[in-house]
Amino acid sequence: MSENTEPAVDLNLALAHGLSSEEYEKVRAILGRTPSYTELGIFSLMWSEHCSYKSSRIHLKRFPTTGPQVLQGPGENAGAIDIGGGLAAIFKMESHNHPSYVEPYQGAATGVGGILRDIFTMGARPIASLNSLRFGSPDHPRMRYLLGGVVGGIAGYGNCVGVPTVGGEVAFHPSYNGNILVNVLNLGIAHAGRIFRGQARGPGNSVFYVGSRTGRDGIHGASLLASASFEADSQTKRPTVQVGDPFAEKLLLEACLELMKTDAIIGIQDMGAAGLTSSSVEMAGRGGTGIDLDLDRVPVREEGMTPYEMMLSESQERMLVIVRRGSEEKVRQIFRKWDLEGVPVGEVSAGGSLRVHFRGKRVADIPVKPIADGAPLLKRPMERPAWQDEVGRLDLTGLKDVVHPPKALKGLLGSLNLCSREWIYRQYDHMVRTNTVVRPGSDAAVIRIKGSPHALALTTDCNGRYCYLDPRSGARIAVAEASRNLACSGAVAQALTDCLNFGNPERPEVMWQFSECVDGIGEACRALEIPVISGNVSFYNETEGKGIFPTPTIGMVGIIEDARLAMRSFFCKEADVVVLLGETGEELGGSEYLSQAHRLEAGPLPVLDLEREEAVQLACIEAIGEGLVSSAHDCAEGGIAVALAESCFHPEGMLGAEVTLPAGRRLDAILFGETQSRILLSLPKFNLGKLEKICQDREAPFSLLGAVGGSRLKIHVGEEAVINTALTELKRPWAEALPAWMV
């Protein structure tokens, strides 16, 4: 379509762009006229759910976002915390769900590329990535293709750029059959005094376009792909998925970091979702200025592109830079050196408007403030689902207890939700840049900070089933488990980023789930003193009326004071004693065992006492910090029996254990219940007294279970030996399940 054949704008065209009739009338009121076709496209992007957060903003204000360590909270490209030594850790998590379902390789790859740009646009060199993935039923005919494509895209992009993927999580459930989730976290390191922000300040300063050329890929990705539910024809949306070039991204990263060593930059922003539109509008909005753009100067890779297409394109590997007047040639030279485009396409103005010119005509003239900050703020109806009470009940009296514990344990270990993820992470280069201290496979990844004695621990966590059965409690548990995983590495949690994945916000039950999860996250964060410094909301994860489980994924970062003491989750010393921090209750609700063995998804969830949680975590961290501990592993999905088996599976060889658990409850609850606030430790026997003293001081429950040794896992419950199985028999299903399924 040429600029001379642009369609006439009316209500029907606005509705086709995702605007409501009320929003269209508001646009006409703001402009005092009917918008041009390009202006309609700009409003449809900036007021889309994906860009404006119009359904979630009123709820997100309930998060705690400040703390002495916080250098940058929500509102910028990423959050930042002070990690000492004049350094800052900058991190964020984003979703690329819909694109990855439509085209898994490019959807996942460009998700990685986008989050990398969010990090280095703030002046940080990216040093570690994690991901959180959700796929549908293993029986679904498309799931192998989707998993293979997503893992390939993450590996292909991250490996080429040279940023290690050091950890993550993956789960399967039929609720994700029509809407897989691909959430990607990246962390970078910057000088605390040199954090760059996306602001357009100083009328007369140049607006530079840098990076790759603009094409037609990704048009309407934010407004119509990420801000609407899928229907049966979702495959027809393939053209809206962006195409990534990791080699161009690497060049762009290095060029931007080189430019940041100069005094040329006033502000810098990734052209991510909504491309040139969002980067220019958001920068002007933060700076309280306007921007004039000349689209004739925009480097394009396709002929005949219209202003509408250039403003809406989501082509990858592009940035917008506000350059200090007089520094233009410096910018040109740096980007010429890296063989990238670096051209002025406009300037900052004092008028407070976005003015877009093309071939001598003004094709858009929009006041910045209402489009940047004036998107409709929706207080959508909320309603607790009628079925919530039903799924929250579980009558154990009529539930058959486990008959053959070894068989049940093997079944859990061989399930796709609990088996080894090595088939996935071996495709990632997790050692590039040589910062990785603890590799994938443990409770948390650990990255050294070069030039510092400290290390950073990172994890991602969420149990979608928990959040379906009880959204508030499930979200609280997600925060607690993430923090617990960091504690098992020896790290004190510092801050979190989130990726809030939900169904259609126009459904009152979905908004109730969302609100409950927000409150659950907030409660846990306040109790554990962990601020939320960045994040993302992904609504409309729904296909043909079927929504996903609410999945508020938590990404968390902590500090280990001495990198040499970073802890792993595997038994490593013969004759070490095995200790449990915390206590085991009779809690089967929401468990993986209940789902696998009884085909039941019902609550109530395990009770989470946040004071006890904090006590257990602090005891674990102190014991690791004093060098008392050989291994630490969180008891989570699958319960203590699965945690014990996983602790036996050391990457360099297996080491068994013999333990005794207290009787007096259902056997399946003892072995496979998912009682919260529990950590398995192994340590030399001569350190037992010191550990017990720490637990007493912290008021953390403590019990001696047994000892490490041999080639079998032996579990006694009271006087009865319930599991006595060779580790080779346990490890085989655990190690082989995922590669066997992918064949």
Secondary structure, DSSP 4 states (H G I P E B T S, - for coil): --GGGPPPP-HHHHHHTT--HHHHHHHHHHHTSPPPHHHHHHHHHHTSHHHH-TTTHHHHTTS----TTEEE-TTSSSEEEEEETTEEEEEEEEE-HHHHHHSHHHHHHHHHHHHHHHHHTTTPEEEEEEEEEEE--TTSTTHHHHHHHHHHHHHHHHHHHT--EEEEEEEE-GGGSS--EEEEEEEEEEETT--------STT-EEEEEESPB-STTTTIIIIISSS-B-TTGGGGGGGS----HHHHHHHHHHHHHHTTSS-EEEEEE--TTHHHHHHHHHHHHHT-EEEEEGGGS-BSSTT--HHHHHH---SSEEEEEE-TT-HHHHHHHHHHTT-EEEEEEEEESSSEEEEEETTEEEEEEEHHHHHH-S----------TTHHHHT---GGGSPPPS-HHHHHHHHHTSTTTS--HHHHTTS--SGGG-EEE-TTSSSEEEE-TTSS-EEEEEEE--HHHHHH-HHHHHHHHHHHHHHHHHHHTPEEEEEEEEEE-S-TTSHHHHHHHHHHHHHHHHHHHHHT--EEEEEEE---EETTEEPPPEEEEEEEEEES-GGG---SS--STT-EEEEES---S--TT-HHHHHHH-----PPPP--HHHHHHHHHHHHHHHHTT--SEEEE--TTHHHHHHHHHHEETTEE--EEEEE--SS-HHHHHH---SS-EEEEE-GGGHHHHHHHHHHHT--EEEEEEE-SSEEEEEETTEEEEEEEHHHHHHHHHHHHHHHH-
